[in-house]
């Protein structure tokens, strides 16, 4: 993926998106801006302003952002998104925020991606190949507990050990859960999947190449299990599992195009390290 060059300047691509908004050849995704990630768990509502009207919402969702944009005159919809802002609140306190382009990504015609307000060019063939690569990764792990709507990934991971004694909550540095068979589980949502995949790949690289990292991991496992479980400094995960918590079906085709690319790349690299990749979809 590269930043696109003329003869397709930002104004032209913005105009394409403006006229295509609300139709099926555009894929949208809400992401969490890096500057907002630390405060997000404390947020209980969001002040969303797109156009001239601001309102409070329980969540940041694509449907509402597009609804607000589509109320603007044609030709000014993307501009309204670009100038929009989303602030996080914990009770009455503003705890941070960012402009809408930091929260919202779009892919047009599997060719152009809008990321952090910048347009980048995609390779449609690479997107199609990535989709084929990730299809076999999808399933549902029977050794993971059911998900109840309203449980955050952190709550789900924290309670998993109580529901399934073979699961050890780890706290997040190397993963959220360790299974009895040595699989590392990362609990996430559709919106956070791309970020989670990148973090998991970085930690897997470190476990594969650094004895110091493996020793730190072994210490974390022993501490989390109160000494009941030990792994050696040669530990390698058998597989990396992304437990996807979702209220709606998530077939591979519903994964945002840029995340498909990240997943396929991660699966290839982890495979070269001898680590399998699974995507375990958990619905109510």
Secondary structure by P-SEA (a helix, b strand, c coil): cccccccccaaaaaaaaaaacccccbbbbbbbccccccccccccccccccccbbbbbccccaaaaaaaaaaccccaaaaaaaabbbbbbccccccccccccccbbbbccccccccccbbbbbcaaaaaaaaaaacccbbbbcccccccccccaaaaaaaccccccccccccccccccccccbbbbbbbcccaaaaaaaaaaaaaaaaaccaaaaaaaaaaaaaaacccccccccccccbbbbbcccccccccccccaaaaaaaaaaaaaaaaacbbbbbbbbcc
